[in-house]
Amino acid sequence: MPNFEYETAAKNNGYISVCGVDEAGRGPLAGPVCAAAVILPSDVNIPELNDSKKLSEKKREQLFDVIKNSAISYCIAYASVEEIEELNILGATFLAMERAVNGLSISADFALIDGNQTPKGLQIPSQTIVKGDAKSCSISAASILAKVSRDRLMLEYDNEYPQYNFKKHKGYGTKEHTDAIKQYGPCKIHRMSFLKNIL
């Protein structure tokens, strides 16, 4: 289970306000990529906090409000389909992460980033942690905020484009989704660069 080991180490090195950063939606064929940054109090106890991929949708929904109410500060940010096409998915992911960190109402002076690459435009010192959402409480909290926020947005898109059934697969490349793209063609929230092998 995630803990505060990395946050504590950063604070022992003189940093005061440590945020965790994670993203959701790098892999789907449709919709934006979402990132969240979260600063948690070091004494907070959120039972069942874990990597969002290891939690049920119902549990993520329950933890979403708990995290928002417990956090010292949090920010959820996006990079659009147009930005994904312009920058590529990695560049757009970094942009969303930078927006999340910069959007914190209480600024962070150190960031713990899930993965093995640091966003190029990040303006504070940082540390990357592979599988960080299963190791750091702050990153785990960020992963849940990003995942739930993006899933909710895809439910809204499902109302607009019901023929793709976004509410079920959230834009990921399931057989049902790819079959729908072949039948109806892409819509404006599809990432055209991701569809080359389908169309």
N, C-alpha and C positions, 0 to 999 in steps of 0.2 A: 504493500500500500504506500502511496506517496506520503512524504513527511516534509519537515521544514529544514532538512540538513543543508540544502544548497542556499536557502534564504539566510540561515544562521551564519554560514561560512562567509557570505557576502557582507553581512553586517559586522562580522568579526574583522573584516578587512576595511572597515570604516564607512561603508555605505549605510544609509539610513532608511531609504524607501525603495524596496525591492519589488519589482513586478514580475509576474509570470506571463508569458505570451505564447499563444497557440493559434492555429488556424483550423478551419473546416472547409471542405469543398475544393480541394485541389484536383481531385480525380473526376468529378462529374462532367457530363457532356453539355450541361446547361446550367445557367444561373451564375451569380457572382461567387467570388471566394470571400470568406468571412474570417476575421481575426478578432481576438479579444486580448486585452491586457487587464490584469487583476493584481491589486495590492491587498493582501490579507493581513490582519493583525496576527502577530506571532503566537498569540495565546488562543487563537480561535480553534474550535473543535467542530468539524463538520463530518459526522459519521457518514461512511459510504462514499466519501470523496474518492474518485478514481478516474483513470483514463476514460473519457466519454465513450470510447468504442466498446468498453467492457460493461457498460451500464445499459439497462433497458431504456427505451424511449420514455416510459412512464417515470422511471427513477431520475433520468436527466431533467425532465420537466419539474419534478419535485425539488431537485437540488438547485435549479436555475434561480428561483426566488431566494432560497437560503443563502446562496453565494452573493447575490446582489445586496441582500440585507446585511450580510456579515462583512463585506469588503470595506476597506478604508476608501478605496476608489476603484472604479472599473470603467472600461470603455470598449464598445463593440463597433467595429468598423468594417467596411467592405472595399473591394476593388471590383469594378463592374465588368461585365462581359466584354465591353469595348476595350477596357484597359487590359484584360487578359489577352485579347487578340493583338493589341498594340505592343505589349511588353513581354509576352509569353507568360505562362502560368507561374513560373518562379518569380519573375519580376513583379507580377501583380500580387502574389502572396506577400512578398516583402513590402509592397506599398500598403497593403491592408494592415500589416503588422505595425509599420511605422505610424500609420494613422491612429491605430489603437493606442499605442504608447503616447503619442503626442496629444491625444484627446483626453487623457486622464485628468480629472479635475484637481487631483493632488499629484504633482509631478513625481515620477520615479527618478532615482539617480543610478539605478542598476536594473538590468533586465535579464531574466532567465528565459531563454528561447528554446522551444521544442525543436529538435532536429539537429543538423550538423552544419548549418550555414547561418550567418548573421545577416540580417537585412542591411544592404549597403548604406542606406540613408539614415540609419539609427543614430541618434545624436547623444546617446549615453553609453557608458561601458556595458558590456553584456557577456554572458556565458551561454554557449549552446550545450544542450543536454539531449543526447539521443534517447528516444523513448521517455522524454522528460515528463510527459503527461501521466506516466505511471510511477514517477520518482519524486516530483516536486508538487507540493500542495497548490502552489500558486499557478503552475502550468496546468495542473489538472483542473482547477477552477476555470481557467481561461478556456480550456478545451471544451468544457461543458457549456459555457456561455456562447462560444462561437458555434458549436454544433446545434444547440437548441435555436439560436437566432436564425441560422441559415435554414434549418428545417421549417421553421415558421414562415419564413419568406417564401419557400418553395410551395407551401400550402396556399399562399396567396396567389402564386403563379398558376397553381392548379385550377383555381377559379377562372382565371383568364384564358388558360389553354387546357381545357379538360381532356382533350383527345390524347394527351401524352401521359396522363395519370401521374403527374409529378408528386402528388400526395403520397404515393406508394414508394417510389424509388428515389425521390428527392433529386432527380436529374442524373443519377448514376447510370452507367451503360448496361442496364439489364437487357435481356432479350426482348421483354415487353416494350421497353423504351426504344431500342434500336428498330424494332419492327414498326413502331408508331412513326418514327422519323422517316422510314422508307415509304410508309403509306401516305403520310400527310406532308412530308417535307419538313425542314427545320422552321422554327419560329424565331422571333427576334432575340430570345434569351438563350438560344443555342450557341455554343462556342464552335464556330465554323472550322477552326483549325483542328478541333478534336473529332470532326466528322468525316475526315478524308477517307477513312477505310470503310465507312458506312454508305456514303452517297455514291 
